[in-house]
């Protein structure tokens, strides 16, 4: 309840996104829940990779500071991996030790069961006994593609179990079988480390099927890098396990007291995690962002154009760099898009000139040649083509074609004969009948993230089309202060009916649900504070 305020909008948004709405182009039915099974389980954790909880570099790693051979060092079962779920060998040793020294009580049993359930769930497609029903039944579970992400919970359960184990050991530190059980755990890990150091190169291949893309010479070097990392992990495990064993022997033999033992165990755990952490974090000093984003001739030209327009970076569609200069683009990388927009992209809508026109694309950026005469290359700015038919941010049309399905909406928009400058494709239009001919002037007065103010002047009236994304749950429209229906237009845009004459129009995002849940969030937070205060007061009373 405390964090309910952001989730109410997220819950609503996902219903219309690529993670919650079915694609009208999908004939397999796999996107009905938002993501298909193969997509959702790409980062499933193979049971064999659990060995990395003991030896963090067993399957290599990827996040090196330079893009060389070492960047391909990961050879596990996921598409690629930049980190490890390593929790520290000291925590693993004491968690297991606790279960051996003392029969688990209710608290320990709860955390052990949770740990096992989390571990099995993270196996995803490799062992779907839990992930499959969760994927099919639980809300939001099918919206992500990283089953192993659930292992963040292990960073909670394992340290707690380790703390229980540490307490159990300290209570039984001088019992005869305590050292024997520590020897079983820490000594077993040390023995396994030595065994792998001796025979690991002959047992493990250090390669996977996807390595076929490398030449034999490169693959040989890559396997060498992976083997070196493998050995490094074994040496680290050997040092930590023997170090733990030595400290336990020291306290049993009364060479060190309990306080020093606790301090040294914590130091060993921190040292272990620090060694692994250094491999994955290559922190650099902060730099002036201006030095990372240097303006070139294209950017300078686009910044000098003060009109409302967008660009189509055809050669680097997934780049977000133009947002640094506040240059609007129809591309860029977004992990979750509205389903209508994704379907337009998947249907190759950006290759249709009328789609670029209605998306307010004034410039196409490409090093290739464009044969369409409506796109004129700028002589002084190579790589930029100007669209002479670009439509403004908002315009008025007099013709409407109403369609009954989302598929019709998309297909009609993609037809070569469709002209968005005088006709609008509307999904289930129920507004005022139009005269067929329309004229008028539309001026954008102001724009912000959640509000757009427009002035409309028209002798005929008609449908005002705004080149902004259609999103029904949030956006509202007002003509002279009175709310008016917003229509899904040309599949991804929005429009409203405007009568003849001069009118003030406002598009405003409705955040009332967020404001209401924000109150719920604050009340919940205060209630919990009050509850804690009451508990402390009662404890003092007792």
C-alpha positions in Angstrom: 0.0 0.0 0.0 2.9 2.4 0.7 4.1 2.2 -2.9 0.7 1.9 -4.5 0.8 5.3 -6.1 3.1 4.4 -9.0 1.7 1.0 -9.5 -1.9 2.0 -10.3 -0.7 3.7 -13.5 1.7 0.9 -14.3 -1.1 -1.7 -13.9 -3.3 0.3 -16.3 -0.5 0.9 -18.8 0.6 -2.7 -19.1 -2.9 -3.6 -20.4 -2.2 -1.5 -23.5 1.5 -2.3 -23.8 3.7 -5.0 -25.5 3.7 -6.8 -22.1 -0.1 -7.0 -21.7 -2.0 -6.4 -25.0 -2.3 -9.0 -27.8 -0.6 -8.1 -31.1 -3.0 -7.9 -34.0 -0.2 -9.3 -36.2 0.2 -12.4 -34.0 -1.4 -15.5 -35.4 0.0 -17.9 -32.8 -1.9 -16.5 -29.8 1.4 -16.3 -27.8 1.1 -12.5 -27.1 -2.4 -12.8 -25.5 -0.8 -12.4 -22.0 1.7 -9.8 -23.2 4.9 -11.9 -23.8 5.2 -15.3 -25.3 6.9 -18.2 -23.3 10.1 -18.2 -25.3 10.6 -14.4 -24.8 9.6 -14.5 -21.1 12.1 -17.3 -20.3 15.2 -16.1 -22.2 17.1 -15.5 -19.0 16.3 -18.8 -17.3 18.9 -20.0 -14.8 20.1 -23.5 -15.8 20.4 -25.9 -12.8 24.0 -26.5 -13.8 24.8 -22.8 -13.2 24.0 -23.1 -9.5 27.7 -24.1 -9.2 28.4 -20.4 -9.6 27.1 -19.9 -6.1 30.3 -21.6 -5.0 32.7 -20.7 -7.9 31.6 -17.3 -9.3 33.7 -17.4 -12.4 32.7 -21.0 -13.4 30.7 -19.8 -16.4 32.8 -16.7 -17.0 31.5 -13.2 -17.0 31.1 -10.4 -19.5 31.3 -7.0 -18.0 34.9 -6.0 -18.8 36.0 -2.4 -19.3 37.1 -3.1 -22.9 35.2 -4.7 -25.8 37.8 -7.4 -26.5 37.8 -11.2 -26.2 37.0 -11.0 -22.5 33.6 -9.4 -23.3 32.5 -12.8 -24.6 33.8 -14.8 -21.6 30.3 -15.9 -20.5 29.5 -19.4 -21.7 26.4 -20.3 -19.7 22.9 -21.0 -20.8 21.4 -17.5 -21.0 21.7 -15.2 -24.1 24.4 -13.2 -22.3 25.2 -12.3 -18.7 27.1 -9.4 -17.2 27.0 -10.4 -13.6 26.9 -13.3 -11.1 24.4 -14.2 -8.4 27.3 -15.0 -6.1 26.3 -14.4 -2.5 29.6 -15.0 -0.8 31.0 -18.3 0.2 31.1 -17.5 3.9 27.3 -17.0 3.9 26.8 -20.3 2.1 29.1 -22.2 4.5 27.3 -20.9 7.6 23.8 -21.4 6.1 24.5 -25.0 5.5 26.3 -25.4 8.8 23.3 -24.1 10.7 21.1 -26.8 9.2 23.7 -29.5 10.2 24.2 -28.2 13.8 20.6 -27.7 14.8 17.3 -29.0 13.6 15.7 -26.1 11.8 13.0 -24.3 13.8 10.0 -22.6 12.2 11.9 -19.5 11.3 14.8 -21.4 9.7 12.4 -23.7 8.0 10.5 -20.8 6.5 13.7 -19.3 5.0 14.9 -22.7 3.7 11.6 -23.4 2.0 11.6 -19.9 0.5 15.2 -20.4 -0.7 14.4 -23.6 -2.4 11.2 -22.3 -4.0 13.0 -19.2 -5.3 15.9 -21.3 -6.7 13.5 -23.6 -8.6 11.4 -20.8 -9.9 14.5 -19.1 -11.3 15.2 -22.2 -13.4 12.4 -21.0 -15.7 12.1 -23.0 -18.9 14.8 -25.5 -17.8 12.6 -26.8 -15.0 9.2 -25.1 -15.4 7.4 -26.9 -12.5 6.9 -23.7 -10.7 7.6 -21.0 -13.3 5.0 -22.3 -15.7 2.0 -22.1 -13.4 3.2 -18.7 -12.1 3.5 -17.5 -15.7 0.0 -18.7 -16.5 -1.9 -17.6 -13.3 -0.1 -14.8 -11.4 -0.7 -11.2 -12.5 2.3 -9.4 -13.8 4.4 -12.6 -13.8 4.2 -12.9 -17.6 5.3 -9.3 -18.1 9.0 -9.9 -17.7 11.7 -12.1 -19.4 14.2 -12.7 -16.6 13.2 -15.7 -14.4 16.6 -15.5 -12.7 15.7 -12.0 -11.5 13.8 -13.6 -8.6 17.2 -14.5 -7.2 17.4 -11.1 -5.7 15.4 -12.7 -2.9 18.3 -15.1 -2.2 20.3 -12.1 -1.1 17.8 -11.8 1.7 17.2 -15.5 2.7 20.8 -16.8 2.5 22.3 -14.1 4.8 19.5 -14.7 7.3 20.1 -18.4 7.2 23.9 -17.7 7.6 23.1 -15.6 10.7 21.1 -18.4 12.2 24.0 -20.8 11.4 26.5 -18.5 13.0 24.4 -18.3 16.1 24.0 -22.1 16.3 27.8 -22.5 15.9 28.6 -20.0 18.6 26.3 -21.8 20.9 28.0 -25.1 20.2 31.5 -23.9 19.5 33.1 -26.3 22.1 31.0 -29.4 21.3 33.0 -32.3 19.9 31.2 -32.6 16.6 31.1 -28.9 15.8 34.5 -28.8 14.1 33.7 -32.1 12.3 30.6 -30.5 10.7 32.5 -27.4 9.7 35.1 -29.7 8.2 32.4 -31.4 6.2 31.1 -28.1 4.7 34.2 -25.9 4.4 36.6 -28.8 3.8 34.3 -30.3 1.2 34.2 -27.0 -0.7 38.0 -26.8 -0.5 38.4 -30.4 -1.6 36.1 -29.8 -4.6 38.1 -26.7 -5.5 41.3 -28.7 -5.5 39.7 -31.5 -7.6 38.5 -29.0 -10.2 41.9 -27.4 -10.3 43.4 -30.8 -11.1 40.9 -32.1 -13.6 38.7 -29.1 -14.6 40.3 -28.5 -17.9 39.6 -32.1 -19.1 36.0 -32.2 -17.6 34.6 -28.9 -18.9 34.6 -27.7 -22.5 34.4 -23.9 -21.8 32.4 -23.5 -25.0 28.8 -23.5 -26.1 27.0 -23.9 -29.4 26.8 -20.1 -30.1 30.6 -20.1 -30.2 30.4 -21.5 -33.7 30.4 -17.9 -34.9 34.1 -17.6 -33.9 37.0 -18.8 -35.9 39.0 -21.7 -34.4 41.9 -19.3 -33.5 39.6 -16.9 -31.7 37.7 -19.7 -30.0 41.0 -21.1 -28.7 41.9 -17.7 -27.1 38.4 -17.4 -25.7 38.5 -20.8 -24.1 41.9 -19.8 -22.5 40.3 -16.6 -21.0 37.4 -18.7 -19.7 39.7 -21.2 -18.2 41.8 -18.5 -16.5 38.6 -17.1 -14.9 37.5 -20.6 -13.9 40.8 -21.1 -12.1 40.6 -17.7 -10.4 37.2 -18.7 -9.0 38.5 -22.0 -7.7 41.5 -20.3 -6.0 39.2 -17.8 -4.4 36.9 -20.5 -3.1 39.9 -22.5 -1.8 41.2 -19.4 0.1 37.8 -18.5 1.6 36.9 -22.1 2.6 40.3 -22.8 4.1 40.2 -19.3 5.8 36.9 -20.1 7.4 38.1 -23.5 8.5 41.2 -22.0 10.0 39.2 -19.4 12.0 36.9 -22.1 13.3 39.9 -24.2 14.4 41.3 -21.1 16.1 38.2 -20.4 18.2 37.8 -24.1 19.1 41.4 -24.2 20.2 40.8 -21.0 22.1 43.5 -19.2 20.1 41.1 -16.4 19.4 38.1 -15.2 21.4 34.5 -14.9 20.2 34.7 -11.2 19.4 37.8 -11.5 17.3 36.4 -14.6 15.6 33.2 -12.7 14.6 35.2 -9.7 13.4 37.5 -11.9 11.3 34.6 -13.9 9.8 32.9 -10.7 8.7 36.2 -9.4 7.3 36.6 -12.6 5.3 33.1 -12.3 3.9 33.7 -8.7 2.9 37.0 -9.6 1.3 35.4 -12.4 -0.7 32.6 -10.2 -2.0 35.0 -7.3 -2.7 37.2 -9.5 -4.9 34.2 -10.5 -7.0 32.7 -7.1 -6.9 35.8 -5.5 -8.5 35.3 -7.7 -11.6 31.8 -6.3 -12.3 32.1 -2.7 -11.3 34.5 -0.6 -13.3 33.6 2.8 -11.9 35.0 5.8 -13.7 35.1 9.5 -12.6 32.0 11.5 -13.6 32.5 13.4 -16.8 30.9 16.4 -18.3 28.1 15.0 -20.4 28.7 17.7 -23.0 32.0 16.0 -23.8 30.3 12.7 -24.4 27.6 14.2 -26.7 29.4 16.4 -29.3 27.3 18.3 -31.6 27.9 17.5 -35.3 26.7 19.3 -38.3 23.4 17.4 -38.3 22.6 18.2 -34.7 23.4 21.8 -35.1 21.1 22.1 -38.1 18.2 20.3 -36.3 18.6 22.5 -33.2 18.3 25.6 -35.3 14.9 24.5 -36.7 12.3 26.0 -34.3 9.3 24.2 -35.8 7.5 21.3 -34.1 8.9 18.3 -35.9 10.3 14.8 -35.4 13.2 12.9 -37.0 13.4 9.4 -38.4 17.0 8.1 -37.7 16.8 5.3 -40.2 20.4 4.1 -39.8 20.2 4.0 -36.0 16.6 3.5 -35.1 17.3 2.3 -31.6 19.5 5.2 -30.6 18.2 7.5 -27.8 21.1 10.0 -28.2 19.0 12.7 -29.9 16.9 13.2 -26.8 20.0 14.7 -25.2 19.5 17.7 -27.4 15.6 17.6 -27.0 15.2 16.5 -30.6 12.1 14.4 -30.9 12.5 11.1 -32.7 10.1 8.3 -33.8 12.8 5.8 -32.9 14.9 5.1 -29.8 15.0 2.1 -27.5 12.2 1.5 -25.1 11.8 -1.9 -23.5 8.0 -1.5 -23.1 6.1 0.3 -25.8 2.4 0.8 -26.4 1.1 -2.2 -28.4 -0.4 -0.1 -31.2 3.0 1.6 -31.8 4.9 -1.7 -31.8 2.5 -3.2 -34.3 2.9 -0.2 -36.6 6.7 -0.7 -36.4 6.4 -4.5 -36.9 4.2 -3.9 -40.0 7.0 -1.8 -41.5 4.9 1.3 -41.1 8.0 3.6 -41.1 8.6 2.6 -44.7 5.3 4.2 -45.7 5.6 8.0 -46.6 2.1 8.8 -45.4 3.0 7.3 -41.9 6.1 9.6 -41.7 3.9 12.5 -42.8 1.4 12.0 -40.0 4.1 11.4 -37.5 5.4 14.9 -38.1 8.7 13.5 -39.5 10.3 16.5 -41.1 13.8 14.9 -41.5 15.0 11.5 -42.3 18.6 10.8 -41.2 20.4 8.2 -43.3 23.6 7.7 -45.2 21.7 5.8 -47.9 20.1 7.3 -50.9 16.3 7.9 -50.9 14.7 7.6 -54.3 11.4 9.2 -53.3 11.2 12.7 -54.7 9.2 13.9 -51.7 12.4 13.5 -49.6 15.0 16.0 -50.7 18.6 15.7 -49.6 20.1 18.8 -48.0 23.3 19.9 -49.8 24.9 21.6 -46.9 24.0 18.8 -44.4 24.9 15.4 -45.8 22.9 12.5 -44.4 19.7 14.6 -43.9 16.6 14.4 -46.2 13.7 16.8 -45.7 10.2 15.6 -46.1 8.3 18.2 -48.2 4.9 16.6 -47.3 5.3 16.6 -43.6 2.2 17.4 -41.7 2.2 19.9 -38.8 1.8 19.0 -35.1 -2.0 19.3 -35.5 -4.3 19.8 -38.5 -8.0 19.6 -39.5 -9.6 17.0 -41.8 -13.1 16.7 -43.2 -13.3 13.0 -44.0 -13.6 10.1 -41.6 -13.4 6.4 -42.3 -14.7 4.4 -39.3 -13.4 0.9 -38.7 -14.6 -1.8 -36.3 -11.4 -3.6 -35.5 -7.8 -2.8 -34.5 -6.5 -4.8 -37.5 -8.6 -2.7 -39.9 -7.3 0.4 -38.2 -3.7 -0.6 -38.9 -4.2 -1.9 -42.4 -6.2 1.1 -43.6 -3.5 3.4 -42.3 -0.8 1.4 -44.2 -2.7 1.5 -47.5 -0.7 3.3 -50.2 -3.8 5.4 -51.2 -4.4 6.7 -47.7 -3.8 10.5 -47.4 -3.8 11.6 -43.7 -3.9 15.3 -44.7 -7.6 15.1 -45.6 -8.9 11.8 -44.2 -8.7 10.1 -40.7 -9.0 6.4 -40.0 -11.1 6.3 -36.7 -11.6 3.2 -34.6 -15.4 3.1 -33.9 -16.2 6.8 -34.7 -19.4 8.0 -33.1 -19.0 11.7 -33.4 -20.5 14.5 -35.4 -20.9 13.9 -39.2 -18.3 15.7 -41.3 -18.9 17.8 -44.4 -16.1 16.2 -46.4 -14.2 19.5 -47.0 -12.4 21.2 -44.1 -10.1 24.1 -43.7 -8.6 25.9 -40.8 -5.6 26.9 -38.8 -4.3 25.1 -35.8 -1.6 26.7 -33.6 0.2 24.9 -30.7 0.3 27.5 -27.9 2.2 25.4 -25.3 3.4 21.9 -24.7 4.5 20.1 -21.6 4.7 16.5 -20.5 1.1 16.3 -19.4 -0.6 19.3 -21.1 -1.0 20.6 -24.6 -2.8 23.9 -25.3 -4.0 24.6 -28.9 -5.9 27.4 -30.7 -8.2 26.3 -33.5 -9.6 28.6 -36.2 -11.9 27.0 -38.8 -14.8 28.1 -41.0 -15.9 24.6 -41.7 -15.1 22.7 -38.5 -13.9 19.2 -38.7 -11.7 16.6 -37.0 -8.6 18.0 -35.4 -5.8 15.4 -35.6 -3.0 15.8 -33.1 0.3 14.0 -33.9 0.7 12.6 -30.4 0.2 9.0 -29.2 -3.3 7.8 -28.4 -3.6 6.5 -24.9 -7.2 6.2 -23.7 -6.7 5.7 -20.0 -4.9 8.9 -19.5 -5.5 11.7 -22.0 -8.6 13.9 -21.9 -9.5 16.8 -24.2 -11.4 20.0 -23.6 -12.9 22.5 -26.1 -13.4 25.9 -24.4 -13.4 24.1 -21.1 -15.9 21.4 -21.9 -14.7 17.8 -22.2 -15.0 16.2 -25.6 -14.3 12.6 -26.8 -10.8 11.6 -27.9 -10.7 9.2 -30.9 -8.0 6.7 -31.8 -6.9 8.0 -35.1 -4.7 6.5 -37.9 -4.1 3.7 -35.4 -1.7 5.5 -33.1 -2.7 9.2 -33.1 -5.5 11.1 -31.4 -8.2 13.4 -32.6 -11.2 15.4 -31.5 -14.2 17.0 -33.2 -14.0 20.8 -33.3 -16.9 23.0 -34.5 -16.4 26.0 -36.8 -15.1 29.2 -35.3 -12.3 30.0 -32.9 -11.7 27.6 -30.0 -9.3 27.0 -27.1 -8.4 23.4 -26.9 -6.6 21.6 -24.1 -5.3 18.0 -24.0 -4.6 17.1 -20.4 -3.3 13.9 -18.8 -5.7 12.7 -16.1 -3.7 11.9 -13.0 -6.6 11.7 -10.6 -6.1 8.0 -9.9 -2.5 8.6 -9.0 -3.5 11.4 -6.6 -6.0 9.2 -5.0 -3.6 6.3 -4.5 -1.0 8.8 -3.2 -3.3 9.6 -0.4 -3.7 5.9 0.3 0.1 5.6 0.2 0.6 8.4 2.7 -2.1 7.1 5.1 -0.6 3.6 5.0 2.9 4.9 5.8 1.5 6.9 8.7 -0.4 3.9 9.9 2.7 1.8 10.0 4.7 4.5 11.8 1.8 4.6 14.3 1.8 0.8 14.7 5.6 0.7 15.3 5.2 3.5 17.9 2.4 1.6 19.6 4.5 -1.6 19.8 7.5 0.3 21.3 5.2 2.0 23.8 3.7 -1.4 24.8 7.2 -2.9 25.2 8.2 -0.1 27.5 5.0 -0.5 29.5 5.9 -4.2 30.0 
